[in-house]
């Protein structure tokens, strides 16, 4: 493994740990040239479904794009990185366990909304307002009522 700081090939593993679900291996490494430490993660590479866009084009599933969508909705919200990681992992697991070869952007958006609803209601509304392309205030109000604690009492 190359050192991300100096590019040296000679690095040593200092510590190895499994994630709680035992599906990711976290390794702390130390560069033998510059003595800096860094972390690497190993996970089994399992083929996720292709994403079918609204225009019919197909593209590879991108964990980075999924994470970026969640982070954009959660910007300046009090949600931990660990919670975002867990949401991304949960969405990926749902895609894997579905066993489908393709998933539409609509299906993927619904999975993101489900996770955001659990993480942060404001982020959920942010994402929903763009994803569902609210045309008027009534649609926006309806989405707010969905997550409002007072609406559940009625």
C-alpha positions as CSV (number, residue, x, y, z in Angstrom):
1,X,0.0,0.0,0.0
2,X,1.4,3.4,-1.0
3,X,1.7,6.1,1.6
4,X,-0.8,8.9,0.6
5,X,1.6,11.5,2.0
6,X,5.0,10.6,0.4
7,X,4.1,7.9,-2.1
8,X,6.5,5.3,-0.5
9,X,5.6,1.7,-1.0
10,X,7.0,0.5,2.3
11,X,4.1,0.8,4.9
12,X,3.3,-1.4,7.9
13,X,0.0,-2.4,9.4
14,X,-0.2,-1.1,13.0
15,X,-3.7,-2.2,13.9
16,X,-6.5,-4.3,12.3
17,X,-10.1,-4.2,13.3
18,X,-13.4,-5.6,12.0
19,X,-16.5,-3.4,11.7
20,X,-19.5,-4.2,14.0
21,X,-21.1,-6.1,11.1
22,X,-17.8,-7.8,10.3
23,X,-18.1,-6.8,6.6
24,X,-15.3,-4.2,6.6
25,X,-11.7,-4.5,7.8
26,X,-10.2,-1.3,9.1
27,X,-6.4,-1.1,9.0
28,X,-4.2,1.6,10.6
29,X,-0.9,1.8,8.7
30,X,2.4,3.6,9.3
31,X,4.7,4.7,6.5
32,X,8.2,3.5,7.1
33,X,9.7,6.5,5.2
34,X,7.8,9.5,6.6
35,X,6.4,8.0,9.8
36,X,2.9,9.3,9.1
37,X,-0.2,7.2,9.8
38,X,-3.2,6.6,7.7
39,X,-6.3,4.3,7.6
40,X,-7.4,1.9,4.9
41,X,-10.6,0.0,4.6
42,X,-11.2,-3.4,2.9
43,X,-14.6,-4.6,1.9
44,X,-15.6,-7.4,-0.4
45,X,-16.4,-6.1,-3.9
46,X,-19.9,-7.4,-4.7
47,X,-21.5,-6.3,-7.9
48,X,-24.3,-3.8,-7.3
49,X,-27.1,-3.3,-9.8
50,X,-26.8,-0.8,-12.7
51,X,-28.7,2.4,-12.2
52,X,-31.3,3.2,-14.8
53,X,-31.6,7.0,-15.2
54,X,-34.9,8.8,-16.2
55,X,-33.6,9.2,-19.8
56,X,-33.0,5.4,-20.0
57,X,-29.2,5.5,-19.8
58,X,-27.6,3.0,-17.6
59,X,-24.6,3.7,-15.3
60,X,-22.6,1.9,-12.6
61,X,-23.8,2.3,-9.1
62,X,-21.6,4.9,-7.3
63,X,-21.2,4.8,-3.6
64,X,-19.5,8.2,-3.8
65,X,-22.6,9.7,-5.5
66,X,-24.9,8.1,-3.0
67,X,-22.8,9.5,-0.1
68,X,-22.7,13.0,-1.8
69,X,-26.5,13.1,-2.0
70,X,-26.9,12.2,1.6
71,X,-24.2,14.7,2.7
72,X,-25.7,17.5,0.6
73,X,-29.1,17.0,2.3
74,X,-27.5,16.7,5.7
75,X,-25.2,19.8,5.3
76,X,-25.1,21.8,8.5
77,X,-27.3,19.3,10.3
78,X,-26.2,17.6,13.5
79,X,-25.7,14.1,12.1
80,X,-22.6,12.1,12.7
81,X,-20.3,10.7,9.9
82,X,-20.9,7.3,11.4
83,X,-24.7,7.7,10.9
84,X,-24.1,8.6,7.3
85,X,-21.8,5.6,6.8
86,X,-24.5,3.4,8.3
87,X,-27.2,4.8,6.0
88,X,-25.0,4.3,2.9
89,X,-24.2,0.7,4.1
90,X,-27.9,0.1,4.7
91,X,-28.9,1.3,1.2
92,X,-26.2,-0.8,-0.4
93,X,-27.3,-3.9,1.6
94,X,-30.9,-3.4,0.4
95,X,-29.7,-3.2,-3.2
96,X,-27.6,-6.3,-2.8
97,X,-30.2,-8.3,-1.0
98,X,-32.9,-7.4,-3.6
99,X,-30.8,-9.4,-6.2
100,X,-31.9,-7.2,-9.1
101,X,-29.5,-6.4,-12.0
102,X,-30.9,-2.9,-12.4
103,X,-32.4,-0.3,-10.1
104,X,-34.1,2.9,-11.2
105,X,-33.1,6.3,-9.9
106,X,-36.6,6.5,-8.5
107,X,-36.1,3.4,-6.4
108,X,-32.8,4.6,-5.3
109,X,-34.3,8.0,-4.3
110,X,-36.9,6.3,-2.3
111,X,-34.2,4.3,-0.4
112,X,-32.3,7.6,0.3
113,X,-35.5,9.3,1.5
114,X,-36.2,6.4,3.9
115,X,-32.8,6.7,5.4
116,X,-33.0,10.5,5.6
117,X,-36.3,10.3,7.4
118,X,-34.7,8.2,10.1
119,X,-31.6,10.5,10.3
120,X,-32.9,14.0,10.2
121,X,-36.4,15.4,9.3
122,X,-35.0,18.7,7.9
123,X,-32.6,16.8,5.6
124,X,-35.5,14.6,4.5
125,X,-37.6,17.7,3.6
126,X,-34.6,19.2,1.7
127,X,-34.1,16.0,-0.3
128,X,-37.8,15.5,-0.9
129,X,-38.3,19.1,-2.2
130,X,-35.7,18.5,-4.9
131,X,-36.4,14.8,-5.5
132,X,-40.2,15.1,-5.7
133,X,-39.9,18.5,-7.5
134,X,-42.6,20.2,-5.4
135,X,-44.7,22.4,-7.7
136,X,-46.6,24.3,-5.0
137,X,-46.8,25.0,-1.3
138,X,-49.4,22.4,-0.7
139,X,-47.0,19.6,-1.8
140,X,-44.3,21.0,0.4
141,X,-46.8,21.3,3.4
142,X,-47.9,17.7,2.8
143,X,-44.2,16.5,3.1
144,X,-43.8,18.5,6.3
145,X,-46.9,16.9,7.8
146,X,-45.5,13.5,7.0
147,X,-42.6,14.0,9.4
148,X,-44.3,16.3,11.9
149,X,-44.8,14.7,15.3
150,X,-48.2,16.5,15.7
151,X,-49.6,14.9,12.5
152,X,-49.1,11.4,13.9
153,X,-51.4,12.1,16.9
154,X,-54.4,12.8,14.6
